[in-house]
Each structure stands twice: as structure tokens, then as C-alpha cells.
Amino acid sequence: MKFERTADLDLMKRIITTPEVWPFVSDDFSGDPENFQVPSDPRIWNMLVIDDGALLGAFMFVPRSGICWEVHTLMLPGHGAARAAQASREMAAWIWANTPCLRIITEVPDFNPLAFKFAVKAGMLQFGRNERCVMKFGVLHDEILLGLNKPEDS
Amino acid sequence: MAVYNLSPIFQPQYVAAAAAKLVFATPSGPSVVPANVNYQIMVARVANIDTVPVSLEVWRVPSGASQDNQHVVVPTINIPVASQTFPYFDLTALWGVTLQPGDSIWAVAGVASMLVIHADGAVITV
């Protein structure tokens, strides 16, 4: 499995707005996927996940500080949970080895229990809960906050 | 470096009543994967627009191979009639498959022009 930083925002938009991805990364105020614009901030690391030549999806890393980066997981359908979990573990190792990031965090809405299990399988630990902060289909939901520290021996 | 372009792999098309290659969406409708690209199927679905279940069989045939029993990926199954609550049937055997130059997908339906198949994925220029 390999990871490539990409500047192709059109490809990132297509990944994010894929019908199997968009419902899980949007809320009632996200608007139409056609009008979605991928942030062009150069501090953001958009990473493609490639396995045996196939595009598995992407991770978007948005720095919250110089060393704490928030990850958005954007795995495309058709590859199974096991490969996605493997990608997540290997992505973290790549980030520790190749960037100044020392802590990865993520926010999982409570209407997406699969994403929560995915994050936990990737080694993330829950450190908080942002209550009633997302509205989906007119219902308020919590976001579960999870994080992962760079191992001291890596 | 490979270039990835998310794209339809099969535009919606009828499945014939005799085994035949499905037609890829790009470029200009080939029935085998062209040179210098791979087709990665992410999602493949079939809808039965008949009023009764219709059988379907699908083969994944690598370049140079034959459409025979060794290459069946969906053995003969009955596709239920599409409805508002069950609009299509997921062909999960094709999900995640990466096709290489010369590869093709064959299909046959029990009744012509009653199964509509389509697939989305990525065209990978290698």
C-alpha cells in the first residue's frame, strides 16, 4: 500500500462527492455535492491511498496546529473494511515518518457507528464528545472525538 | 506516475440474452480494456425492469483467456424485479476489481433487454 500527496482537487472532489461517501461527510448545511469546493489551503495534505495500482480512497489532513492534524477519512466503496483499516494504520505510520505531525485527531458523528469502529480499529482513542453539534436530516447529533499520538519509539 | 480519474466504467446498458462482452464507457465504448489504462470497478449494480425475476450470469475474462466456467464471477442467479424499495441488485463480485488491458466482462441474461447494468469506478492511466 502506498500513499501519494495530491494537488488534484478535482479528483479529491470526485472522491468526496461519490454517492457512497458524501452522505457520511456532509450535514444538512453542506449544500449540493456539485457545488462542493475542496479547500485549497496549501497546509492541507490530501493523500491518495493506492494498493496494487488501485485507488482505495484518500485521507485529508487538516492541521489544527503545527503538530496536531485532523484527519478526514474518504475511503471509496468496493474494497472492504479490512483493507480500509489496514490503510488507516499504514497511513498513520507514514504520517509519523514523513511529516511534523505528532498527533492525529478525528471527529465521528454518532450517526456513523461504522466510522467509529473503523477509527478504533485504527488505534484511535476517544478523548471527548462534542454534544449536539451536527444536524443531519433535521436531527441534532453528537460528534465523538478520537485521537492517536505518535508512538515514542517511531 | 499513474493518473486516477473517477468515472463510469459501464454506462447503463442492457444485458443480452446471449453471452456478450459489456461495453466500457470510455473511451468511445470499447469491449475490452484498452492499452495503457486499467479500469477499477468500485460499484456495479443491475436493475431488473421486467415484471418477473430474470437470470444473470457474469464472467471476468482476462486478456487471452476464454469466456468459460473458469472465469465465472457471478454464477447464474435470479435478479429480483426492481421496485421503489429495491431499485437494484449489487453485483458485489465485481466491487473492487481492477481490470487490465485486454480484460473484458461478459454477461448473459435470461431475457434480453430486461436487465440494466452499470458500474462506476476509476480509469487509471498507467
Interface residues (C-beta under 8 A of the other chain):
Chain A: E4 L11 R14 I15 T18 E20 L48 I50 D52 G53 A54 L55 L76 P77 G78 H79 G80
Chain B: M1 A2 Y4 N5 L6 N38 Q40 I41 M42 V43 W95 G96 V97 T98 D120 G121 A122 I124 V126
